[in-house]
Amino acid sequence: MLTSAEFQAKKITKFLSEMNDNFHQIDFLSDISDTMSSDYEYQIRKSSLENNFEYLSDRVYPLCLAYFEEKKLPTYLANFERVIKPFFESKSKLLSSSYDSDNDIGYSIFITEIWRFLLPFQEFDEQDTEQLRMRFGYLYLENLLESTAVIISEKKIIPNSEPEVYNAVKFFVAITFPTSTLTTESFQKPEKAYNPDILIPNLNCAIEYKFAKTKERLIKTVDEIFEDVHGYSNHPTYKIFYAVFYAKAGVLSRKRFDELWKSKNFPANWKGILVEGLVK
C-alpha cells in the first residue's frame, strides 16, 4: 500500500507528464501560428490545449503543497508557494516558455520550476524525468513531421520529388532541434550504404522521406522502407526511425495506411507517418 507521500508523488508525476505533453503541442502550434492563426480548427485545438494545461496546473499545485506538508517542511513549502504562486496571476505567465540550447528543445518554465522543488526527494526519480524529456522531444518532432503538408503549403511549394519535401521541412527541424542535420552521412553495410534524409543526434533518431503520386507507388515505398530496415540497424547513435510518406491527397486513407504499415511488422523503433498534400 502506498504512503500518502508516494501517492501524491505518483499523481504529481502523472499530471506533470500530461502538462508537458500539452505544453509541447501548444509550443508547436505557436511555431506555425503565422500560417494557421485564422484556421478555426487550429484555434479550437490551441484553446483546448491551453485550457487543459490550466486545469492540470490547478490540480498539481495543491498536490505539491500537500506533499511538502506531508514531509513536514514548512520553510520549503513557503519557498515553493513564493516561487510558484505568481504563475497563476495570468495565462501568459502560466504558459511562459524558455529554450534549452543544450537539449535543443523548448520547455515550460512553470513545469521546470516545479520539478526543481521535487527532484531532491526520493519519490521523484531523475532518470524518469530524463525519459520524459526524451518522450516529449519525440512528440514535438512527430507533430512537426505530421505537419509536413502545412509547411509545404506555407513555403508555396507543389513538390515533384522527395528532396523538395524534406528540404522544405529541414528548416523547421533545424529551428526546433539545432543539432539536426540534412545529412550526407551513410549507414554503412557490406552490401550498400543507407542514407537517411535528416538526423537528430540529441534524440538518437533518423528520418527518411518518401514521395508518392499514386496508391501503387505509395505501397511500393512502404516495401522499400521495410527492405532497408536492416540497413539502419545496430547504429551506435541512431536508434529511433521515422518514415514519412508524402503522398498525393486521397490516394490512400490514413486507416488503410496504418493497416498497411502494421501488416509489414516493422520493428518497434520504426514509425510510419502518412502526410497528404498537393503534388505536381
TORTORRO-39190 format. One record per residue (C-alpha): residue number from 1; x, y, z. Coordinates in Angstrom, 1 decimal. Layout:
% TORTORRO-39190
NUM | X | Y | Z
...
END
This chain:
% TORTORRO-39190
1 | 0.0 | 0.0 | 0.0
2 | 1.3 | 3.4 | -1.0
3 | 2.1 | 6.0 | 1.7
4 | 0.4 | 9.4 | 1.3
5 | 3.7 | 10.9 | 0.0
6 | 4.1 | 8.1 | -2.5
7 | 0.5 | 8.5 | -3.7
8 | 0.9 | 12.3 | -4.1
9 | 4.2 | 11.8 | -5.9
10 | 2.6 | 9.4 | -8.3
11 | -0.2 | 11.8 | -9.1
12 | 2.1 | 14.8 | -9.4
13 | 4.4 | 12.9 | -11.9
14 | 1.3 | 11.9 | -13.9
15 | -0.1 | 15.4 | -14.1
16 | 3.3 | 17.0 | -14.9
17 | 3.7 | 14.4 | -17.7
18 | 0.3 | 15.3 | -19.2
19 | 1.1 | 19.0 | -18.8
20 | 4.4 | 18.5 | -20.6
21 | 2.5 | 16.8 | -23.4
22 | 0.1 | 19.8 | -23.6
23 | 2.9 | 22.3 | -23.5
24 | 4.9 | 20.9 | -26.4
25 | 1.8 | 20.7 | -28.5
26 | 0.9 | 24.3 | -27.7
27 | 4.5 | 25.3 | -28.4
28 | 4.4 | 23.6 | -31.8
29 | 1.1 | 25.2 | -32.7
30 | 2.7 | 28.6 | -31.8
31 | 5.5 | 28.0 | -34.2
32 | 3.1 | 27.6 | -37.1
33 | 0.7 | 30.3 | -36.0
34 | 1.6 | 32.6 | -38.9
35 | 0.2 | 30.0 | -41.3
36 | -2.7 | 28.7 | -39.2
37 | -3.8 | 31.6 | -37.0
38 | -7.0 | 32.2 | -39.0
39 | -7.9 | 28.5 | -39.1
40 | -10.9 | 27.7 | -36.9
41 | -9.8 | 24.1 | -36.1
42 | -6.3 | 25.4 | -35.2
43 | -7.8 | 28.0 | -32.8
44 | -10.1 | 25.4 | -31.1
45 | -7.2 | 22.9 | -30.7
46 | -4.9 | 25.5 | -29.3
47 | -7.5 | 26.8 | -26.9
48 | -8.4 | 23.3 | -25.7
49 | -4.7 | 22.5 | -25.0
50 | -4.2 | 25.8 | -23.1
51 | -7.3 | 25.2 | -21.0
52 | -6.2 | 21.6 | -20.2
53 | -2.8 | 22.9 | -19.2
54 | -4.5 | 25.4 | -16.8
55 | -6.8 | 22.7 | -15.4
56 | -3.9 | 20.3 | -14.7
57 | -1.8 | 23.1 | -13.1
58 | -4.7 | 23.8 | -10.8
59 | -4.6 | 20.1 | -9.7
60 | -0.8 | 19.7 | -9.5
61 | -0.2 | 22.8 | -7.4
62 | -2.3 | 21.8 | -4.3
63 | -0.9 | 18.2 | -4.6
64 | 2.6 | 19.7 | -4.3
65 | 1.5 | 21.7 | -1.2
66 | 0.1 | 18.6 | 0.4
67 | 3.3 | 16.7 | -0.4
68 | 5.5 | 19.2 | 1.3
69 | 3.1 | 19.4 | 4.2
70 | 3.3 | 15.6 | 4.5
71 | 7.1 | 15.9 | 4.6
72 | 6.8 | 18.4 | 7.4
73 | 8.9 | 21.1 | 5.6
74 | 7.2 | 24.4 | 6.4
75 | 10.1 | 26.6 | 5.1
76 | 10.4 | 24.6 | 1.9
77 | 6.7 | 24.8 | 1.4
78 | 6.7 | 28.6 | 1.9
79 | 9.5 | 29.0 | -0.7
80 | 7.6 | 26.8 | -3.1
81 | 4.5 | 29.0 | -2.7
82 | 6.6 | 32.1 | -3.1
83 | 8.0 | 30.9 | -6.5
84 | 5.1 | 29.1 | -8.0
85 | 2.0 | 31.1 | -6.9
86 | 2.9 | 34.1 | -9.2
87 | 2.5 | 31.9 | -12.3
88 | -1.2 | 31.9 | -11.6
89 | -1.6 | 35.6 | -12.0
90 | -2.2 | 35.3 | -15.7
91 | -2.4 | 32.8 | -18.5
92 | 0.7 | 34.2 | -20.2
93 | 2.8 | 33.6 | -17.1
94 | 1.4 | 30.1 | -16.7
95 | 2.3 | 29.3 | -20.3
96 | 5.6 | 31.1 | -20.4
97 | 8.5 | 29.2 | -22.0
98 | 12.2 | 29.3 | -22.5
99 | 14.7 | 27.4 | -24.6
100 | 17.2 | 24.7 | -23.6
101 | 20.1 | 25.1 | -26.0
102 | 21.9 | 22.0 | -24.6
103 | 19.0 | 19.7 | -25.3
104 | 17.7 | 21.6 | -28.3
105 | 14.1 | 21.9 | -27.1
106 | 11.7 | 24.5 | -25.7
107 | 10.4 | 24.0 | -22.2
108 | 7.7 | 25.2 | -19.8
109 | 9.1 | 27.5 | -17.1
110 | 6.2 | 26.6 | -14.8
111 | 6.8 | 22.8 | -15.1
112 | 10.6 | 23.3 | -14.7
113 | 10.3 | 25.3 | -11.5
114 | 8.0 | 22.7 | -10.0
115 | 10.5 | 19.9 | -10.9
116 | 13.3 | 22.0 | -9.3
117 | 11.5 | 21.7 | -6.0
118 | 10.6 | 18.0 | -6.4
119 | 13.8 | 16.4 | -7.6
120 | 15.6 | 16.3 | -4.2
121 | 13.1 | 13.8 | -3.0
122 | 13.4 | 10.0 | -3.5
123 | 9.9 | 9.6 | -4.8
124 | 10.9 | 11.6 | -7.9
125 | 13.4 | 9.7 | -9.9
126 | 15.6 | 11.9 | -12.1
127 | 16.1 | 9.1 | -14.6
128 | 12.3 | 9.1 | -15.1
129 | 12.3 | 12.9 | -15.8
130 | 15.1 | 12.4 | -18.4
131 | 12.9 | 9.8 | -20.1
132 | 10.0 | 12.2 | -20.1
133 | 12.2 | 14.9 | -21.7
134 | 13.1 | 12.5 | -24.5
135 | 9.5 | 11.4 | -24.8
136 | 8.3 | 14.9 | -25.4
137 | 11.1 | 15.7 | -27.7
138 | 9.8 | 12.8 | -29.9
139 | 6.2 | 14.1 | -29.5
140 | 7.2 | 17.6 | -30.7
141 | 9.1 | 16.1 | -33.6
142 | 6.2 | 13.9 | -34.6
143 | 3.9 | 16.9 | -34.6
144 | 6.3 | 18.7 | -36.9
145 | 6.6 | 15.7 | -39.3
146 | 2.8 | 15.3 | -39.4
147 | 2.6 | 19.0 | -40.4
148 | 4.8 | 18.5 | -43.5
149 | 1.9 | 19.4 | -45.8
150 | 1.3 | 22.7 | -43.8
151 | 5.0 | 23.5 | -44.1
152 | 5.0 | 22.8 | -47.8
153 | 1.9 | 25.0 | -48.3
154 | 3.4 | 27.8 | -46.3
155 | 6.5 | 27.8 | -48.5
156 | 4.3 | 27.8 | -51.6
157 | 5.8 | 24.6 | -53.0
158 | 4.0 | 22.0 | -55.0
159 | 6.6 | 19.2 | -54.8
160 | 7.6 | 16.7 | -57.5
161 | 10.3 | 14.8 | -55.6
162 | 11.4 | 13.7 | -52.2
163 | 14.2 | 16.3 | -51.9
164 | 11.7 | 19.2 | -52.4
165 | 9.7 | 17.9 | -49.5
166 | 12.4 | 17.2 | -46.9
167 | 14.4 | 20.3 | -47.9
168 | 11.3 | 22.4 | -47.0
169 | 10.9 | 20.6 | -43.7
170 | 14.6 | 20.7 | -42.7
171 | 14.4 | 24.5 | -41.9
172 | 11.7 | 23.9 | -39.2
173 | 13.5 | 20.9 | -37.9
174 | 16.7 | 22.9 | -37.6
175 | 14.9 | 25.7 | -35.6
176 | 13.4 | 23.1 | -33.2
177 | 16.5 | 20.9 | -33.0
178 | 19.6 | 22.9 | -33.9
179 | 21.9 | 19.9 | -33.9
180 | 19.8 | 18.2 | -36.6
181 | 21.5 | 17.8 | -40.0
182 | 20.2 | 17.3 | -43.5
183 | 22.6 | 14.5 | -43.7
184 | 25.1 | 13.1 | -46.2
185 | 26.2 | 10.6 | -43.5
186 | 25.7 | 7.0 | -44.6
187 | 24.8 | 3.9 | -42.6
188 | 27.4 | 1.6 | -44.0
189 | 26.6 | -2.1 | -44.5
190 | 28.6 | -4.6 | -46.5
191 | 26.1 | -4.7 | -49.3
192 | 25.3 | -0.9 | -49.6
193 | 25.2 | 2.4 | -47.9
194 | 22.0 | 3.7 | -46.4
195 | 21.3 | 7.5 | -46.4
196 | 18.6 | 8.9 | -44.1
197 | 17.4 | 12.3 | -45.1
198 | 17.5 | 14.0 | -41.6
199 | 19.4 | 13.1 | -38.5
200 | 18.7 | 14.4 | -35.0
201 | 21.6 | 13.2 | -32.7
202 | 20.1 | 14.5 | -29.4
203 | 17.0 | 12.4 | -29.9
204 | 19.0 | 9.5 | -31.4
205 | 16.7 | 9.4 | -34.4
206 | 16.9 | 9.4 | -38.2
207 | 14.1 | 10.5 | -40.6
208 | 13.5 | 9.1 | -44.1
209 | 11.1 | 10.8 | -46.5
210 | 9.3 | 9.1 | -49.4
211 | 7.2 | 10.7 | -52.1
212 | 4.2 | 9.1 | -54.0
213 | 1.7 | 10.3 | -56.5
214 | -0.3 | 7.1 | -56.7
215 | -1.5 | 4.4 | -54.4
216 | 0.7 | 1.8 | -56.1
217 | 3.8 | 4.0 | -55.7
218 | 2.9 | 4.6 | -52.0
219 | 2.6 | 0.9 | -51.3
220 | 5.9 | 0.3 | -53.1
221 | 7.7 | 2.9 | -51.0
222 | 6.5 | 1.2 | -47.8
223 | 8.0 | -2.0 | -49.2
224 | 11.2 | -0.1 | -49.9
225 | 11.5 | 1.2 | -46.4
226 | 10.8 | -2.3 | -45.0
227 | 13.6 | -3.8 | -47.2
228 | 16.0 | -1.1 | -45.8
229 | 15.2 | -1.6 | -42.1
230 | 18.2 | -3.9 | -41.6
231 | 20.5 | -1.3 | -43.1
232 | 19.7 | 1.1 | -40.4
233 | 20.1 | -1.4 | -37.5
234 | 22.8 | -1.6 | -34.9
235 | 24.0 | 2.0 | -35.3
236 | 25.8 | 3.4 | -32.1
237 | 23.8 | 6.7 | -32.1
238 | 20.6 | 6.3 | -34.1
239 | 18.0 | 4.0 | -32.5
240 | 14.7 | 5.6 | -33.4
241 | 13.5 | 5.9 | -37.1
242 | 10.7 | 7.8 | -38.8
243 | 9.5 | 7.1 | -42.3
244 | 7.4 | 10.0 | -43.6
245 | 5.3 | 9.3 | -46.7
246 | 4.3 | 12.5 | -48.6
247 | 1.5 | 11.4 | -50.9
248 | -1.0 | 13.0 | -53.2
249 | -4.2 | 13.7 | -51.3
250 | -6.7 | 10.9 | -51.5
251 | -4.5 | 8.1 | -52.8
252 | -4.9 | 6.1 | -49.5
253 | -6.8 | 6.8 | -46.3
254 | -5.0 | 7.1 | -43.0
255 | -6.7 | 4.0 | -41.8
256 | -5.6 | 1.9 | -44.8
257 | -2.1 | 3.3 | -44.5
258 | -2.0 | 2.3 | -40.8
259 | -3.2 | -1.2 | -41.7
260 | -0.6 | -1.5 | -44.4
261 | 2.2 | -0.4 | -42.0
262 | 1.1 | -2.8 | -39.3
263 | 0.9 | -5.7 | -41.9
264 | 4.6 | -5.4 | -42.6
265 | 5.6 | -6.0 | -38.9
266 | 8.1 | -3.2 | -38.7
267 | 10.4 | -3.2 | -35.7
268 | 9.0 | -1.2 | -32.7
269 | 11.6 | 1.5 | -33.1
270 | 10.2 | 2.4 | -36.5
271 | 7.2 | 4.7 | -37.0
272 | 5.4 | 5.4 | -40.3
273 | 3.7 | 8.8 | -40.9
274 | 1.4 | 9.4 | -43.9
275 | 1.1 | 13.1 | -45.0
276 | -1.3 | 14.1 | -47.7
277 | -0.7 | 17.1 | -49.9
278 | -0.5 | 18.6 | -53.3
279 | 1.9 | 17.2 | -55.9
280 | 2.9 | 18.2 | -59.4
END
